[in-house]
Each structure stands twice: as structure tokens, then as C-alpha cells.
Amino acid sequence: MPFHVLISDNVDKRAVALLQQNPDIRVTFSGDLPREQTIAAIADADALVIRSATKADAALLGYATKLKAIARAGVGVDNVDLDFATDKGIVVMNTPDGNTISTAEFTFGLMLSLARHIPQAHGSLSGGKWDRKSFTGVELRGKTLGIVGFGRIGRQVAKRALAFEMNVVAYDPFVLPDMAADLGVTMVNLDTLYAQSDFVTLHTTVTDESRYMINAATISKMKKGVRIINAARGVLINDADLAEAIKSGQVGGAALDVFEPEPPVDNPLIGLAGVVHTPHLAASTSDAQNNVALDAAQLILDALLQGRYANVCNPKVLQK
């Protein structure tokens, strides 16, 4: 009997075709599946492919009787209950490579928009005004960019910043200084990064240490007028503290693609002067969505047909 793969979110159809062409795989896919239908379909599923819409929490996974693997078409797995999955012997995998370039390019777009007030100037002219004086910006050349988290995306952002003749410093406790030096980047501790940076961009994962890492105390360590970019996770920032810092002038502006929660509710940063905000678009290119979907499909094929797992987010499950 073929393995049953449930795809509960809307993924690129080329990934669906990759699974369907294998005679040992049976696919259930109809775009974004309502939770009630996902609950019904997961009962006999051997594998689950999701993006961010499906909440693979304990309540949902509790209905799975033979689920072996979950593949997230994307990087973040905060919509998956990893502890529950581990207890049930379900391997959770992600696709960290497919949207790296899209996210890095979007981060740089946010930084340019922030430095040159591009969205605000567009809105002003669309409203019938010809106002040049209000939108004087700054060059990126010669400015220092601090990158918090020097993984795949952080390194790609650094390459682009260096091409713009920026000085780049980075913080990541898991990256050796020599690796960064080969790219022309200096590894520093967080306090040094905050003190030196004209722009700070976040590309770290969410941990107990990084949660709300941008707050009143850390902002006070930064240069006056620093600009902050976040295309990682909204929970890295204390929104109220950042809003107050922008109002006081300690922070010169922020460009935000992610929020906590999403969509944002009564967020003090939405609509605040000096803030550029977008609805979680960093990975939203046709290229990236195709890449991560195909990667997720291949992960499932390797897991079900060969017992081979990659990009495992709950490695303890492999010790069970």
C-alpha cells in the first residue's frame, strides 16, 4: 500500500507533482485545507507537508495514528509542537536553503527603504504632493551594519552590504571568527555590535536568550539614531519599547516584516512615523516558494522511501 502524504497548505504544484509521480506515494492536496478537514485527513497520513498556515499543535497531531514525518516548506517551525512530535516519534524537518536569497534581498530592500524613506516618499507623491525636503536620507556607504545571527541569511546580507561598501560586524556564538573574516566581516559581542552599528538587522532564531532581545535596555546601548531591521521573527522585539525609542529619537527608524502576533493587533509600531512595515513578505517570491516546496517534497520522499532524514528540527526523536 502506498504511503499517504497530506499537504494541508498551499504549496507549489511542482512539489505535488514530484510526490505524485512516485507510485509508492498517495497525495492528498487541495490547497489550504480547513483545520477540520486536516484533522480528518491526518488520521491515516504517513507524512505531512505544511507551510505556516497549518498549526501542527498537540491537538492536531493527537489525531495522527501513523505519522512518521513533517516537512515544513520554510525555515521556522514555531507552528509545530516539537516536544509533542518527539514524544510521538514524528520527525520534523525544515527547508532552510530555499528562501535564503529571497529573504536576504528583501532585508536589503527594507534597509534601503529605511535609509531613503522610499515608501513614505511614494505615498506622499501618490497623495498629490511634491515634497523633497521631508525625505532626505542617508547613504549606506561607510555605515556600519550589525548582523545578529550569521547563518545562511545573515551571510548573504553581509555579502550585499559589503558590495555597498558598508562596514559589517556580526554576532553569532556558533560561528568561528575566521569564517566571518574570510567574508570581510568582524565577529563581535552583542554590546560591541550595538555600540558600533548604524543599522542593526536581525537574523537569529527564537530562543530564551533572543526573545525580546531588542528592548529598552539594549536599545540604550545603541548609537543614537540607529535603524533596526527585522525580517526574522516578531518576538525578537519588544514593540512598546521600540515604539518609545523611535518617538524619543534614540532609534532613527525601523523596517519590520514580522510581528507577534501575525497579523499584528494594536501594535504601536504600525503607522508610526519612521517605520516601514510589510506583511511577512521576505520569502514571498515565486522562486523561493518553488524551492522550499520542492525541498520539502524531497525530504518526505527520502524519509518514507529510504529512511533518510535531513534538516531535522527535533533531533532527539532519532534517538528514540
Secondary structure, DSSP 8 states (H G I E B T S, - for coil): --EEEEE-S---HHHHHHHHTSTTEEEEE-SS--HHHHHHHHTT-SEEEE-SSS-B-HHHHTT-SS--EEEESSS--TTB-HHHHHHTT-EEEE--STTHHHHHHHHHHHHHHHHHTHHHHHHHHHTT----GGG----STT-EEEEE--SHHHHHHHHHHHHTT-EEEEE-TTS-HHHHHTTT-EE--HHHHHHH-SEEEE-----TTTTT-BSHHHHTTS-TTEEEEE-S-GGGB-HHHHHHHHHHTSEEEEEES--SSSS-SS-TTTT-TTEEE-SS-TT-SHHHHHHHHHHHHHHHHHHHHH----SBS-GGGGG-
